[in-house]
Amino acid sequence: MGVRSGQQFIDGLKANPRAVWINGEKVEDVTTHPAFSRIVRQLARLYEAQVDPATRNTLTYEVPETGQRAGMAFMPAKTSEDLRRRRDAYYLWASMNFGLMGRSPDFLNASLLAFAEAREVFARGGDRFADNIVNYYKYIRDNDLFLSHALISPQNDRTKSSSEQKNLHMRVVKETDEGIYVQGARMVATLGAVADEMLMYCLPGIPESDADHALSFAVKVSDPGVKQICREPYTVDGQRSDFDHPLSNNFEENDSLLIFDNVFVPWERVFMYRDVALNNALYTETALRNYTAHQTNTRALVKLQFGVGVAMAVARSIGADQFLHVQRMLGEALNGIEFLKSGLVRSEVECEQTGHDTVRPALAPLQALRTFLPTAYPKLVETIQTIAAGGFMMMPSGAEFTVPELSEDTDLYYQGAGGMSSVDRARLFKLAWDLSGEAFGSRLLQYERYYAGDPIRTTASNYLQVQDEEMMRLVNDALALAGDPEPARSLQRDAAE
């Protein structure tokens, strides 16, 4: 089949009804439901760009064994230049949504590539599982399907293991010659309601007692027994104006609780089964983080560029950029952009061999960026809030600018610096508030804090996994200058001699 157009993506969702609940109602069609219709259209724009002659070559490549085109995130890299091409594709898609879509399709496409290129790791559980993951990678690549996932067990009682809460957490409950049956739940399935399939795997740290929970498999969102309960939407199409809510109206990525109610999974869609040791090695030994961090840090670069641009525009709109403390805040934010650019390029230039005649981005600079963002992005949000200050509290709705008897007041009191019109200033402040103050913006902030896991553990892992040879060499060379202890010598005698 090859890459899909936007309409083909929408048609695929319509052809596969799913059990999705939101605001107390079951959704009949996610493509038209007001809680999902806008984000479906935004996703369709991404797919449409793959077949647009102007962007096709940036976003896709020709698969040698099929002659069809596939998304660039699926492309094995032979050189650092290939990694740059993948980054260019990530950047283009991210720029189409200002970096605000944390789970655009290229994220899990890159994850599947990582798994396929680490098939020998899956083979530890049996050759059939290695074959399954490679075949699934090809299936998703060749049909251009949209994957979501849910990595975390429900937040019920963190003092107990999954086996002590087996009625709650995702686990295998039955095995047959044809496949397995899965029961329980996972969170958080971002965009799960509008995905085609779910790719399931576990984070490391599962104890031996939780073998029934150590699984990796894939299901269709439309499979019997797969259910999703979505959180309350931050926006519903048609209820709020685009002038007042330009970002949340278009880029709301709803999250859901993913429930498996005795779901059947055929063996060919099982990639790891009841193997605790393999589960705990999978995340690191497949080099999954190298691939996902390359994509997520590229998206984060766009998001940071957008956020810093908003901060500068707000400062200029009221003349606040003339003050030294504001210039300092903006300068620090601009530093973050340069850190991201540099780390991404270094990860490509210092790429690693995979063992399959391909290369992957180096992890160290990408991991440093992942641990930088949980503090850098909240600080940027605070910068926007600080610069705008009370201006956020005084902005009326866009409707006020359409009332004739208010026109003199709105023109006078909402104007900006340098001749900026009141409408333009209000439009900018509404955009900035949507990004930094609304529920939508708060979710974006929370996402950057936790998308790579617990930020404390992630940062600590930089030390626990450090390659310290060069650092210790420098320390030891310096220690060698000291030599061995010697008896004290008289400075006066030394001078006389």
C-alpha positions in Angstrom: 0.0 0.0 0.0 2.7 2.5 1.0 2.1 5.9 2.6 -1.5 7.1 3.1 -3.1 10.4 2.3 -5.1 12.4 4.9 -8.4 11.1 3.6 -7.2 7.5 3.6 -6.2 7.9 7.3 -9.7 9.3 8.1 -11.4 6.5 6.0 -9.4 3.9 8.0 -10.7 5.3 11.3 -14.3 5.2 10.0 -13.9 1.7 8.8 -12.8 0.5 12.2 -15.2 1.5 15.0 -13.8 1.4 18.5 -15.1 1.4 22.1 -14.3 4.9 23.2 -16.1 6.7 26.0 -15.9 10.5 26.8 -18.0 12.7 28.9 -20.3 9.8 29.8 -21.1 8.9 26.2 -19.9 6.2 23.8 -18.4 7.7 20.7 -19.9 6.5 17.4 -17.4 8.0 15.0 -14.2 9.6 16.3 -13.7 11.5 13.0 -16.8 13.6 13.5 -17.2 13.7 17.3 -16.6 17.2 18.5 -14.0 16.1 21.1 -11.8 14.5 18.4 -12.7 15.9 15.0 -10.1 18.7 15.1 -7.2 16.5 16.1 -8.2 14.0 13.4 -8.0 16.8 10.9 -4.6 17.8 12.2 -3.3 14.2 11.9 -4.8 14.0 8.4 -2.7 17.1 7.5 0.5 15.2 8.5 -0.5 12.2 6.4 -1.4 14.4 3.5 2.0 16.1 3.6 3.5 12.6 2.8 1.9 12.6 -0.6 2.2 16.3 -1.3 4.9 16.7 -4.1 6.4 19.7 -2.2 7.1 17.6 1.0 7.0 14.0 -0.2 10.8 13.6 -0.5 11.4 15.0 3.0 8.8 12.9 4.7 9.1 9.6 2.9 11.6 7.2 1.3 11.4 4.3 -1.1 11.6 0.9 0.6 14.1 -1.2 -1.5 12.3 -4.5 -1.1 8.8 -3.2 -2.0 9.4 -0.2 -4.2 6.8 1.6 -2.3 7.2 4.8 -0.2 7.1 4.7 3.6 7.4 7.3 6.3 11.0 8.5 7.0 10.8 7.3 10.6 10.8 3.7 9.4 14.0 4.2 7.3 17.1 2.3 8.6 20.1 4.7 8.6 23.3 3.7 6.9 25.1 7.0 7.7 24.9 10.0 9.8 23.5 11.8 6.8 20.5 9.4 6.9 20.0 10.3 10.6 19.9 14.0 9.5 17.3 13.1 6.9 15.2 11.4 9.6 15.5 14.6 11.7 14.4 16.8 8.8 11.3 14.7 8.5 10.6 14.8 12.3 11.1 18.6 12.2 8.8 19.2 9.3 5.9 17.3 10.9 6.5 18.9 14.3 6.6 22.4 12.7 3.1 21.7 11.3 1.8 21.6 14.9 4.3 23.9 16.6 5.8 20.9 18.4 2.6 20.6 20.5 1.7 17.0 19.4 3.8 14.8 21.6 2.5 11.6 20.0 2.5 12.2 16.3 2.8 9.0 14.3 6.6 9.2 13.8 7.2 8.6 17.5 6.1 5.0 17.6 7.2 4.4 14.0 10.8 5.2 15.3 10.2 2.8 18.2 9.3 0.0 15.9 12.4 0.6 13.9 14.4 0.3 17.1 12.8 -3.0 17.9 13.2 -4.4 14.4 16.9 -3.5 14.5 17.3 -5.2 17.8 15.6 -8.4 16.8 18.3 -10.5 18.4 17.2 -9.1 21.8 13.6 -10.4 21.2 15.1 -13.7 20.1 16.2 -14.4 23.6 12.6 -15.3 24.3 12.5 -17.5 21.2 13.1 -17.0 17.4 9.4 -16.7 16.7 9.2 -13.5 18.8 12.1 -12.0 16.8 10.3 -12.9 13.6 7.1 -11.4 15.0 8.6 -8.0 15.7 10.3 -7.7 12.4 7.1 -8.8 10.5 5.0 -6.3 12.6 7.4 -3.5 11.8 7.0 -4.3 8.1 3.3 -4.5 8.4 2.9 -1.1 10.0 5.5 0.5 7.7 3.9 -0.9 4.5 0.3 0.0 5.6 1.3 3.4 7.2 -0.8 2.7 10.3 -0.9 5.0 13.3 0.2 3.5 16.6 -0.4 4.6 20.2 0.7 2.9 23.4 0.2 3.0 27.2 3.2 2.2 29.4 2.1 2.8 32.9 -0.1 0.7 35.2 -3.1 2.6 36.7 -2.3 4.9 39.6 -4.0 2.8 42.3 -1.6 1.7 45.1 2.0 2.3 44.4 3.0 0.3 47.5 1.9 -3.0 45.9 3.4 -4.9 43.0 1.2 -5.7 39.9 0.7 -9.3 41.0 -0.8 -8.0 44.3 -3.2 -6.0 42.2 -3.8 -8.5 39.4 -7.4 -7.4 38.8 -6.2 -3.9 37.9 -2.9 -4.2 35.9 -2.6 -5.5 32.4 -1.6 -9.2 32.4 -2.1 -12.5 30.6 -5.0 -14.6 32.0 -5.1 -17.5 29.5 -2.8 -19.2 26.9 -4.0 -21.3 24.0 -2.4 -22.8 20.8 -3.7 -19.8 18.9 -2.7 -17.0 21.2 -3.1 -15.4 24.6 -5.9 -13.5 26.4 -5.1 -10.2 28.2 -7.0 -8.6 31.0 -6.5 -5.3 33.0 -5.6 -1.7 32.2 -2.9 0.7 31.3 -2.5 4.5 31.3 -1.9 6.9 29.5 -2.9 6.2 25.9 -2.3 9.6 24.2 -4.4 9.9 21.0 -5.4 6.3 21.6 -9.0 7.0 20.6 -7.9 8.0 17.1 -5.1 5.5 16.6 -5.2 2.4 14.4 -3.3 0.0 16.8 -1.7 -0.2 20.2 1.9 -1.3 20.7 2.2 -2.6 24.2 5.4 -3.2 26.2 6.6 -2.6 29.7 9.1 -0.4 31.4 12.0 -2.0 33.3 11.8 -2.8 37.0 9.3 -5.7 37.0 9.9 -8.1 39.9 10.0 -11.9 39.4 6.5 -12.2 41.0 5.0 -10.2 38.1 5.8 -12.6 35.3 2.2 -12.5 34.1 2.6 -8.8 33.5 5.8 -9.0 31.5 4.3 -8.8 28.0 4.9 -7.1 24.7 2.2 -7.4 22.0 0.1 -5.4 19.5 -3.7 -5.2 19.1 -6.0 -3.2 16.9 -7.9 -0.5 18.7 -11.1 -2.0 17.2 -10.4 -5.5 18.6 -13.2 -6.9 20.8 -12.6 -6.2 24.4 -10.4 -3.2 23.9 -12.0 -0.1 25.6 -10.9 3.4 26.3 -12.2 5.9 28.9 -10.9 9.3 27.9 -10.3 12.2 30.3 -12.5 15.3 30.1 -11.6 17.2 26.9 -10.0 20.6 27.2 -12.0 21.7 24.1 -15.0 20.6 22.1 -15.3 21.7 18.5 -17.7 24.5 18.0 -17.9 25.5 21.7 -15.0 28.0 21.9 -13.8 30.5 19.3 -10.5 30.0 17.5 -9.6 33.6 18.3 -9.7 32.9 22.0 -8.3 29.3 21.9 -6.3 28.8 18.7 -4.0 26.1 20.0 -6.3 24.0 22.2 -9.0 24.0 19.6 -6.7 22.4 17.1 -4.1 20.3 19.0 -5.8 18.8 21.9 -4.3 15.2 22.3 -6.8 13.5 24.4 -5.5 10.8 26.8 -7.3 7.7 27.8 -7.3 4.8 30.2 -6.8 1.7 28.0 -8.7 -1.4 29.2 -8.3 -5.0 28.1 -11.4 -7.0 28.8 -10.3 -10.6 28.0 -8.7 -9.5 24.7 -7.4 -12.2 22.4 -3.9 -11.7 20.9 -2.8 -14.2 18.3 0.8 -15.5 18.7 2.0 -13.7 15.6 1.3 -10.4 17.5 3.1 -11.4 20.7 6.8 -10.1 20.9 7.7 -11.0 24.5 5.9 -13.4 26.8 6.2 -13.8 30.6 10.0 -13.1 30.6 10.9 -10.8 33.4 14.6 -10.8 32.7 14.0 -9.9 29.0 11.4 -7.3 29.9 13.8 -5.5 32.3 16.5 -5.5 29.6 14.3 -4.6 26.7 14.2 -0.8 27.2 17.9 -0.3 27.3 19.3 -3.2 25.2 17.1 -2.5 22.2 18.5 1.1 22.2 14.9 2.2 22.1 15.8 5.5 23.8 18.3 6.4 21.0 15.5 6.3 18.5 12.7 7.9 20.5 14.8 10.6 21.9 16.0 11.6 18.4 12.3 12.2 17.5 11.1 13.7 20.7 14.0 16.1 21.1 13.5 17.3 17.5 9.8 17.9 18.3 10.9 19.6 21.6 13.2 21.9 19.6 10.2 23.1 17.5 8.1 23.5 20.7 10.9 25.4 22.4 11.4 27.6 19.4 7.7 28.3 19.2 7.5 29.1 23.0 10.5 31.4 23.0 9.0 33.1 19.9 5.8 33.7 21.8 7.7 35.0 24.8 9.6 37.5 22.6 6.5 38.6 20.8 4.7 39.3 24.1 7.6 41.2 25.4 7.9 43.3 22.3 4.1 44.0 22.2 4.3 45.9 25.5 7.9 47.2 25.2 9.1 44.9 28.0 12.0 43.7 26.0 13.8 47.0 26.7 14.3 45.9 30.4 17.5 44.1 31.3 15.8 41.4 33.5 13.5 40.5 30.6 16.4 40.4 28.2 18.1 38.0 30.5 15.1 35.7 30.8 14.8 35.6 27.0 18.5 35.1 26.6 18.4 32.1 28.9 15.4 30.7 26.9 17.4 31.1 23.7 20.2 29.2 25.2 17.9 26.2 25.4 17.3 26.2 21.7 21.0 26.1 21.0 21.5 23.2 23.5 18.8 21.2 21.6 20.3 22.0 18.2 23.8 21.1 19.3 22.8 17.8 21.0 20.8 16.6 18.1 23.7 17.2 15.6 26.2 15.6 17.9 24.0 12.5 18.3 24.1 12.1 14.5 27.8 12.9 14.0 28.8 10.5 16.8 26.4 7.8 15.7 26.7 4.2 16.9 26.7 1.0 14.9 23.8 -1.3 15.4 25.3 -4.6 14.3 23.0 -4.7 11.3 25.0 -2.5 8.9 23.0 0.5 10.1 23.6 3.3 12.6 21.6 4.9 15.4 22.0 8.3 17.1 24.3 8.4 20.1 22.4 8.3 23.3 24.4 10.5 25.7 23.6 13.9 24.2 20.0 12.9 23.6 19.6 11.7 27.1 21.1 15.0 28.4 18.5 16.9 26.5 15.7 14.7 27.8 16.8 15.5 31.4 17.1 19.2 30.5 13.6 19.7 29.2 11.6 18.8 32.3 13.1 21.9 33.9 13.7 24.1 30.8 10.1 24.0 29.5 8.4 24.8 32.8 10.9 27.7 33.1 9.9 28.9 29.7 6.2 28.8 30.6 7.0 30.8 33.7 8.9 33.3 31.6 5.8 33.9 29.3 3.6 34.3 32.4 6.0 36.7 34.0 6.4 38.9 31.0 2.7 39.1 30.3 1.9 39.5 34.0 -1.5 41.1 34.6 -2.1 41.5 30.8 -3.4 38.0 30.8 -6.1 38.9 33.3 -7.4 41.9 31.4 -8.0 40.4 27.9 -11.6 40.2 26.9 -13.0 37.6 24.5 -12.7 38.1 20.8 -16.4 38.8 20.7 -15.9 42.2 22.4 -14.1 43.4 19.4 -17.2 42.9 17.3 -19.4 45.2 19.4 -19.7 48.6 17.8 -20.4 50.6 21.0 -17.2 49.2 22.5 -15.0 49.8 19.5 -13.5 53.1 20.9 -12.7 51.5 24.2 -11.2 48.3 22.8 -9.1 50.3 20.3 -7.8 52.5 23.0 -7.2 50.3 26.0 -6.0 47.1 24.4 -3.5 48.5 21.9 0.2 47.5 22.2 3.5 49.2 21.9 4.8 50.6 18.6 1.4 51.1 17.1 0.2 47.5 17.5 -3.5 47.3 17.1 -5.8 46.2 20.0 -7.0 43.2 18.0 -3.4 42.1 17.2 -2.4 42.4 20.8 -5.4 40.5 22.1 -4.8 37.8 19.5 -1.2 37.4 20.6 -2.1 37.3 24.3 -4.8 34.8 23.7 -2.3 32.6 21.9 0.2 33.0 24.7 -2.4 32.2 27.4 -3.6 29.1 25.5 0.0 27.9 25.6 1.0 28.9 29.1 -2.1 29.2 31.2 -5.1 27.2 30.0 -5.7 23.6 30.9 -4.4 22.7 27.5 -1.1 24.5 28.2 -0.9 23.0 31.7 -1.2 19.5 30.1 1.7 20.4 27.7 3.8 21.4 30.7 3.0 18.2 32.6 3.8 16.2 29.5 7.3 17.7 29.2 7.9 17.0 32.9 7.0 13.3 32.7 7.1 12.1 29.0 10.5 10.5 29.5 9.6 9.0 32.9 10.3 10.2 36.4 12.7 13.2 35.8 14.7 12.4 39.0 15.3 8.8 38.0 16.0 9.8 34.5 18.6 12.3 35.5 20.1 9.9 38.1 20.5 7.4 35.3 23.0 9.8 33.6 25.3 9.0 36.4 24.5 5.3 36.9 25.2 4.7 33.2 28.1 7.1 32.7 31.1 6.2 30.5 33.7 7.8 32.7 37.0 6.6 31.3 38.1 10.0 29.9 37.0 11.9 33.0 38.8 9.5 35.3 41.9 9.6 33.1 42.1 13.3 33.5 41.7 13.0 37.3 44.4 10.3 37.5 46.8 12.3 35.3 46.3 15.3 37.6 46.8 13.1 40.7 50.1 11.8 39.3 51.4 15.4 39.5 51.3 15.1 43.3 53.6 12.1 43.6 54.2 10.6 47.0 54.4 12.4 50.3 57.8 13.9 51.2 59.2 15.3 54.5 58.6 19.0 55.0 61.4 21.2 53.7 62.4 24.6 55.2 61.5 27.4 52.8 64.3 29.6 54.3 66.9 26.9 53.8 65.7 26.3 50.2 66.0 30.1 49.6 69.6 30.2 51.1 70.7 27.3 49.0 
